Amino acid sequence: MSCKCAEFEAEDGRYTCSVSGDGCMFLIPDSKLYAERYGEGPDAE
């Protein structure tokens, strides 16, 4: 996993994002891509 903000939720079978407060935007969490597209997260400037 390449995102500090994503945590796998076994009940839902997906990653939950602590930044968005919802499911991760990506199937495989990627904090750098998230920062590029949305300007948020641990890798955002």
C-alpha positions as CSV (number, residue, x, y, z in Angstrom):
1,M,0.0,0.0,0.0
2,S,1.4,3.4,-0.9
3,C,-0.8,5.8,1.1
4,K,-0.6,6.6,4.9
5,C,-4.2,7.8,4.9
6,A,-5.8,4.6,3.6
7,E,-6.8,1.7,5.9
8,F,-8.3,-1.5,4.7
9,E,-11.8,-2.1,6.1
10,A,-12.5,-5.9,6.0
11,E,-16.3,-5.4,6.5
12,D,-16.5,-3.2,3.4
13,G,-13.8,-5.1,1.5
14,R,-12.1,-1.8,0.5
15,Y,-9.8,0.9,1.7
16,T,-11.1,3.9,3.7
17,C,-9.5,7.3,3.4
18,S,-9.0,9.4,6.4
19,V,-8.6,12.6,4.2
20,S,-11.9,12.2,2.3
21,G,-13.7,10.4,5.1
22,D,-15.0,7.9,2.6
23,G,-13.8,5.0,0.5
24,C,-10.4,5.4,-1.2
25,M,-10.7,7.0,-4.7
26,F,-8.4,4.3,-6.1
27,L,-8.5,0.5,-6.1
28,I,-4.9,0.5,-4.9
29,P,-4.2,3.5,-2.7
30,D,-1.7,6.0,-4.2
31,S,-1.1,9.1,-2.2
32,K,1.1,10.8,-4.8
33,L,-1.5,10.4,-7.5
34,Y,-4.2,11.6,-5.1
35,A,-2.2,14.7,-4.4
36,E,-1.7,15.4,-8.1
37,R,-5.4,15.0,-9.0
38,Y,-7.1,16.4,-5.8
39,G,-4.4,18.5,-4.1
40,E,-5.0,16.8,-0.7
41,G,-3.4,14.1,1.4
42,P,0.0,13.5,2.9
43,D,1.9,14.2,-0.4
44,A,0.1,17.5,-1.2
45,E,2.2,20.7,-1.1
